[in-house]
Amino acid sequence: MKNISIFPTIFAAALILLSGCSRKVDVASFGASPLADAIKNTEAISQALKGGGKTVVISVPGTYLLDGTLLLEDNTTFKCAQGVILKKDRPYSFVLSNAGASTRTTNRNIRIIGATIDADDKYSNSLTVMDPQFGCRGQIDLFHVKDVLIEDVTVTGIVSSAATGIQICAWENVHIKNVKVHTNGDALHINHGHRLLVEDSEFCSGDDNIPLNAKDWMNSAPEVGDITDAVFRNVSCMPHENPHGNVARHLVGSWTDWRKGMKVRMGDCVVNAGHTYIAVTDSKYLTDIDTLIGRLPEDRAVFTSLTAPDCDSQTVLMEDEGGFFWRYEQDDECYHANIENIRYENVRFTDDRQVIMAYYDTSGVYDRSFHPDTPKENYPFIKNVVFNGVSSNSGLFVGIHSAPNMSFDYTIKNVGKFQDKSLMMRVLGTVAGGILKIDGKALEDGYRVEVPDNVTVIKE
């Protein structure tokens, strides 16, 4: 965890470039107004944002109806005055996204400050499996970004469990501060990336509040890979009126090189010819993957691969002679999706659901995150995760499920307020091995752990 303490310095240095943007424009000069219709506002704000390299301000308070996604380019500060609400006028995917997301081009130096986003129960994801952004679901959705600040932002009005408040994937140096999200889906959905600071924020989600999904369902992550170096500080996860997920998740996975005759399930990743691919059934089933749940026949769950994947674009599906398709996932040889160097400081999990669910899926019909042919050196792990001064209303803090090839290293110290005799950790099934370092006083006070013999418990 030696890098954690210097995170604020890293972010401050990274964001100096943003504060140096001297050009400032107000969307009102382009015709945006609380009195304008959604089409006019979307066109006006988009025109103000075009080209990047400036600060774009909405200075007049009020509700601004929107008809489409606002795209943020390099070196852009998007700043809303207090009382400004960006409200969807029709169903569509993202309210804010970076301009390079649709081409997987990295955008740098973006600040989103002061926006209140009201999805108004209007969410529709029309992305197909052949879209480069397939798997993106956030009302603020950032995919391939570096040096980002999201501050004083509220996201609300999300009724669909398929929509997330904020989603980041393929990110580096992201600072989220004083943010509130209320959603029936995930609140802050985090896919692969490096160096994240989330502080002074509040999340209320029916599904997962702050999931770290290094490997994810294919319809919930456009890419896969490691999540490293993240801090959650002074964060509250609040109870939701319709709870159906976990407060947080730690999802990992790993896979192997393609070989002829290998058995694959939907969602399996493989590496071939320098790229990572993912197995899908067909474009008909996956035009809207949410309709697939419960409809995929068992006899279509397992395939024998006969054709090496070699397509080099997300916009096409490559047919395998084994009766399924390969989708180009990303432009690298990614063999694993691990979680490492994560710290939770003064985090309040006030929901009574299980807090951390850590696992990977080994036999899912609709998605599988661990391939049984994975060589041992690539087995997934969760390493150096520290809970310092956290509290919870749950009877189970960390639950690890069905992960016989996963190892872990968790530390729980300075235990705050928990339910009486709470289970601090339970391992259901087997794991490859693990280390739990825990506040010895907590165990003396009646808190418990239920772990197999190959998990070492160290009292501190």
PyMOL commands that set and color helices and strands:
alter all, ss='L'
color gray80, all
select helices_A, chain A and resi 4-14+16-19+27-30+38-49+99-103+283-286+289-292+298-300+376-378+440-444
alter helices_A, ss='H'
color red, helices_A
select strands_A, chain A and resi 24-26+54-58+62-66+70-72+76-80+84-88+96-98+107-113+116-118+138-158+164-183+188-190+193-205+212-213+227-238+248-251+253-254+256-257+263-265+269-272+275-280+302-304+317-320+324-330+336-337+339-349+356-359+381-388+391-392+396-413+423-438+448-450+455-459
alter strands_A, ss='S'
color yellow, strands_A
deselect
rebuild
show_as cartoon
